[in-house]
Amino acid sequence: MLRLKLSDHIINASNVSYGEPKLSVHTGKQLETLSFSLQVRGKTLKEDFNNKLHKVKDGGIFSTDNNGINIKEYKLVNHSYSYTENYSDEDTIYTYTLYLEEIERLKIDSLVIAGVEVTPYEFTEKYDDAIIIQAKIKLSKEDAEKLDMATKENKYFDVIRKGISDEVKKMRFGKVIWSENDGYIKKDIVLVEDIYDNKESPLSKFFQPEFSNIMDMLSYIKNLNDELLKLLISRGQLSAEELEQIKTVAKNNIRATTKEYYRVEDIDKF
């Protein structure tokens, strides 16, 4: 017999049928699927039970031991009912069949990103043909620099989600916004599994024509800057050596300048 708790309703299910387990895309664990039937007497209890079912589509049904300790959590994926009329509404018997699927609550201990371990103070993980993580982290300036150095050379890098899975995932950064507060660097990071990039995304069309226009304007500014530098050299107001020094400094500072586009006053107030 399976003992289930649905809100304040205790169900002792003796006719449980187990289906094919589902593989968790997050942890690789086998998650139970099951169904069973139960009866509810009377229209009033039936309406109250329907209200409870409406609230557990995302979880909230627990299997328990004899002491009432929760063992597993399930969500309602489907249900049906039939009824046999009696003399009054309150004597009518409603027979429900519930279809449940085990769920898991993900709890992160730490993220190891390209060998650098960080502890998120906020964390969510979803699956959209690939694992996508959004996390907020707070780092010392030294650790923030260490993370930047570890990830700057390659688009994709190794990520381990300690507490969820020890499997190494190849991931990349999505949008990263950051702020500097009280001597610390706070980052709101998005990590995207590499297989996500194998699919065509219709979202790319949403950035047109803005993206193409921005590229054209940047190209114009670059060309204008190049011509101005040539003019200064031709007039003897800038030496070739000074030009190379300027170009070297500008190139070396690209990453630092790019980061400023994603800086906000405080990521928790953004």
C-alpha positions in Angstrom: 0.0 0.0 0.0 1.2 3.5 -0.9 0.5 6.2 1.6 0.1 9.6 0.0 -0.4 13.1 1.4 -2.3 15.7 -0.7 -2.6 18.9 1.3 -4.4 17.7 4.5 -5.9 14.7 2.6 -4.3 11.3 3.4 -4.7 8.7 0.7 -4.0 5.0 1.3 -3.7 3.6 -2.3 -3.7 -0.1 -2.6 -4.3 -0.4 -6.3 -1.2 1.4 -7.6 0.0 0.8 -11.1 3.6 1.8 -11.9 4.4 3.0 -15.4 7.7 3.4 -17.3 10.0 5.6 -15.3 11.1 8.9 -16.8 14.8 9.9 -17.0 15.6 13.2 -15.3 17.2 15.6 -17.8 18.8 17.4 -14.8 20.3 14.5 -12.7 19.9 11.4 -14.8 17.8 9.7 -12.1 14.9 7.5 -12.8 11.6 9.2 -11.8 8.5 7.2 -10.9 5.3 7.4 -12.8 2.2 5.8 -11.3 -1.6 5.8 -11.3 -4.3 4.7 -8.9 -8.0 5.0 -8.2 -9.9 6.3 -5.2 -13.4 7.2 -4.3 -15.0 10.4 -2.9 -18.5 10.5 -1.6 -20.8 13.5 -2.1 -20.7 16.6 -4.2 -19.2 18.8 -1.4 -16.2 16.5 -0.9 -15.8 16.2 -4.6 -15.6 19.9 -5.1 -13.1 20.2 -2.3 -11.0 17.4 -3.8 -11.1 19.1 -7.2 -9.7 22.3 -5.6 -6.9 20.3 -4.0 -6.1 18.6 -7.4 -5.9 22.0 -9.1 -3.0 23.0 -6.7 -0.7 20.0 -7.3 -0.1 20.2 -11.0 3.5 21.3 -10.3 4.0 19.2 -7.2 2.8 19.0 -3.6 1.8 15.3 -3.4 4.1 13.3 -1.1 4.5 9.7 -0.4 5.2 9.2 3.4 6.3 6.6 5.8 4.1 5.4 8.7 5.4 8.3 10.8 4.3 10.9 8.2 7.8 11.7 7.0 7.9 12.7 3.4 9.8 10.2 1.1 9.1 11.4 -2.5 7.3 14.3 -4.1 4.9 13.9 -7.1 3.0 16.2 -9.4 -0.4 15.5 -10.9 -0.1 15.1 -14.7 -3.7 14.0 -15.4 -6.9 12.7 -13.8 -10.3 11.5 -14.7 -13.4 10.5 -12.8 -16.7 8.7 -13.2 -19.7 8.7 -10.8 -22.6 6.5 -9.8 -25.7 8.5 -8.8 -27.6 7.7 -5.6 -30.6 9.2 -3.8 -28.9 12.6 -3.3 -25.9 14.6 -4.4 -24.2 13.9 -1.1 -24.6 10.1 -1.6 -23.2 10.1 -5.1 -19.9 8.1 -5.4 -17.1 9.7 -7.5 -14.4 7.4 -8.6 -11.1 9.2 -9.5 -8.1 7.9 -11.4 -5.0 10.0 -10.7 -1.8 9.9 -12.8 1.3 11.1 -10.9 4.9 11.7 -11.9 7.8 12.0 -9.4 9.5 15.4 -9.3 12.9 16.5 -7.9 13.7 19.8 -6.2 17.1 20.9 -7.4 19.5 22.2 -4.7 22.9 23.5 -5.8 25.9 23.3 -3.4 28.3 25.0 -5.7 29.2 25.5 -9.4 32.7 24.6 -10.7 33.2 26.8 -13.8 36.3 26.1 -15.8 37.9 24.8 -12.6 36.8 27.8 -10.5 34.4 26.9 -7.7 31.7 29.5 -6.8 28.7 29.3 -4.5 25.5 30.9 -5.9 23.2 32.7 -3.5 20.4 32.4 -6.0 20.0 29.5 -8.5 17.5 28.3 -11.1 17.9 25.6 -13.7 15.6 24.8 -16.6 15.7 22.5 -19.6 15.0 23.8 -23.1 16.5 21.0 -25.3 19.6 21.8 -23.1 20.4 22.8 -19.6 20.2 26.5 -18.9 21.3 27.9 -15.6 20.8 31.4 -14.1 22.7 32.1 -11.0 23.8 35.0 -8.8 27.3 34.9 -7.3 29.2 37.2 -5.0 33.0 37.2 -5.4 36.1 39.0 -4.2 37.8 41.0 -6.9 40.6 38.4 -7.0 38.1 35.5 -7.5 36.2 37.5 -10.1 39.4 38.0 -12.0 40.3 34.4 -11.6 36.9 33.4 -13.1 37.4 35.9 -16.0 40.9 34.5 -16.8 39.7 30.9 -16.7 36.9 31.4 -19.2 38.2 34.1 -21.6 40.1 31.8 -23.9 37.3 29.4 -25.0 33.7 29.9 -25.8 32.8 26.6 -24.1 34.2 25.4 -20.8 33.6 22.6 -18.3 30.8 23.1 -15.7 30.0 20.8 -12.7 26.8 21.4 -10.7 27.7 20.1 -7.3 24.7 18.9 -5.3 22.8 18.1 -8.5 25.1 16.0 -10.7 28.9 15.3 -10.9 28.6 15.0 -14.7 30.8 17.5 -16.5 28.8 19.7 -18.9 30.2 21.8 -21.7 28.6 25.2 -21.4 29.1 28.8 -22.4 28.0 32.1 -20.9 24.8 33.8 -22.0 24.2 37.3 -20.7 26.2 38.3 -17.7 25.4 41.5 -15.8 27.5 42.6 -12.8 27.9 45.2 -10.2 30.5 46.2 -7.7 29.2 46.6 -4.1 31.1 47.0 -0.8 34.3 45.8 -2.3 32.8 42.7 -3.9 31.8 41.8 -7.5 28.3 40.4 -7.9 27.4 38.7 -11.1 24.1 37.5 -12.5 25.2 34.8 -14.9 23.5 32.6 -17.5 25.1 29.3 -18.5 23.9 27.5 -21.6 24.8 23.9 -22.4 26.6 23.5 -25.8 23.9 21.4 -27.4 21.5 24.3 -27.3 23.6 25.9 -30.0 22.9 23.0 -32.4 19.3 24.1 -33.0 18.1 26.9 -35.1 16.6 29.7 -33.0 13.8 31.9 -34.4 14.8 34.5 -31.8 17.6 35.7 -34.0 15.1 37.4 -36.2 13.9 39.4 -33.3 17.1 41.4 -33.2 16.7 42.7 -36.8 17.1 45.2 -38.2 18.6 46.7 -35.0 21.6 44.4 -35.0 22.5 44.9 -38.6 22.2 48.7 -38.2 24.4 48.7 -35.1 27.0 46.7 -37.0 26.9 49.2 -39.9 27.3 52.1 -37.5 30.2 50.5 -35.7 31.9 49.8 -39.0 31.4 53.5 -39.9 32.9 54.6 -36.7 35.9 52.3 -37.1 36.5 53.5 -40.6 36.2 57.1 -39.5 38.7 56.6 -36.7 41.2 54.9 -39.1 41.0 57.8 -41.5 41.5 60.4 -38.7 44.6 58.5 -37.5 46.0 58.4 -41.0 45.4 62.2 -41.3 47.2 62.8 -38.0 50.2 60.8 -39.2 50.3 62.5 -42.6 50.5 65.9 -40.9 53.2 64.7 -38.5 51.0 65.1 -35.4 51.3 61.4 -34.6 54.2 59.0 -35.1 53.8 55.5 -36.4 55.2 54.2 -33.1 52.6 56.2 -31.1 49.9 54.8 -33.4 51.0 51.2 -32.6 51.0 52.0 -28.9 47.4 53.4 -29.1 46.3 50.3 -31.0 47.9 48.0 -28.5 46.2 49.7 -25.5 42.8 49.8 -27.3 43.0 46.1 -28.2 44.1 45.0 -24.7 41.2 46.9 -23.2 38.4 45.4 -25.4 37.3 42.8 -22.8 37.3 45.3 -20.0 35.3 47.9 -22.0 32.8 45.3 -23.1 32.1 44.4 -19.5 31.0 47.9 -18.9 27.9 47.3 -21.2 26.7 44.8 -18.6 27.4 46.8 -15.5 24.5 47.9 -13.3 24.2 49.6 -10.0 23.2 46.5 -8.1 22.2 43.2 -9.8 19.6 42.5 -7.0 17.8 45.8 -7.9 18.0 45.3 -11.7 
